[in-house]
């Protein structure tokens, strides 16, 4: 699912407008949460390794608990976003980028606009005349 911000469509051509890809947002949240949890586990190992020394203060237990809660929160948010994406993909119809009519999944244009785009591209790339 891709959302196009309409405020930027006035300043730039439609194809270059700012877009947000929601599928990468859930993946980013999941990865970030898992990396934070991995870092917390590594810091916990360092905390236990240097127990009783002055280095133990660098890996305090409250900091590790907050980091673990943050990582778990990001993982849960990523899972919720993934479920929302799957639900939205079933509800939201794919539409032509020019006239906004419903089109089959995987397509960018309706048939009429696809023909126009292909004809323009054919004229642009084939400079020779057909005989």
Buried (B, 14 or more C-beta within 10 A) or exposed (E): BEEBEEEEBEEEEEEEBEEEEBBEBBBEBBBBBBEBBEBBEEBBEBBEEBEEEEEBEEBEEEEBEEBBEBBBEBBEBBBEBBEBBEEEEEEEEBBBBBEEEEBEEEBBBBEEBBEEBEEEEEEEEEEEEEE
